Amino acid sequence: MATQPICGNTPEEQAIRYVTAMGGAQAALHHAQEAHSSGDFRWAATVLNHVIFADPQNMAARELQASTFEQLAYGSENGTWRNFFLTGAHELRHGNVGTPTSTASPDFLQALSVEQLLDSLAIRVDGPRSWDERIVIEWALNDSARRIRIVLANGVLTHHPTSTPGADLELELTSDITTLRLLVTGLADPSDLAEAGRLQHSGAIGRWQDLVALLDKPDPAFEIVLP
């Protein structure tokens, strides 16, 4: 007979079970308040994190957690931790603060190597959605006389040097890093670059769009303490 896992698969599911084990949200809040009042701020933050993940709209828990984070910030000698705690407190009271950062800025992309650009694709793959897909694309980098193959299989995208046949699509780039930046950031697709004379291809050109469709869009403005 199949048995249920001890905890759920997500932090939210686990939080609900933790809060239930503590006797419910009110009992957990009472325990967290006692910890806060006695100066045991880290334990208070741990308990309140479960309460908030079980019910993000529990405003009493959010306010107490914000106060807890402020106390932790006041005791932090490290500026990074202090900023994290104070930003978390602000988020709990007022919502997501957003960010001015852009990971697709020209200066940021200019500093990345070919391998790092390909890694930036790998971390965006939606694993569960791409589990049954297999896509093989080979890059011929004329500027550096290299060939690199990327393979999407079992929900994971990997890359390695190769010169073996069998790719679904082969892309020959006349300007390695510049053309690759345009593709990775979605500023151009292979057909546009081929028309501009910056890329030649053989095989199924649609496989690039198949891969792009399996990538998550980066969101640098994610919550840091809310689920």
Secondary structure, DSSP 4 states (H G I P E B T S, - for coil): -----SS-SSHHHHHHHHHHHTTSHHHHHHHHHHHHHTT-HHHHHHHHHHHHHH-TT-HHHHHHHHHHHHHHHHT--SHHHHHHHHHHHHHHHH--------TT-HHHHHT--HHHHHHHHHTTB-TTTTTT--EEEEEEETTTTEEEEEEEETTEEEEEE---S--SEEEEESSHHHHHHHHHTTS--HHHHHHTTSEEEEE-THHHHHHHTTBPPP-TT--SS--
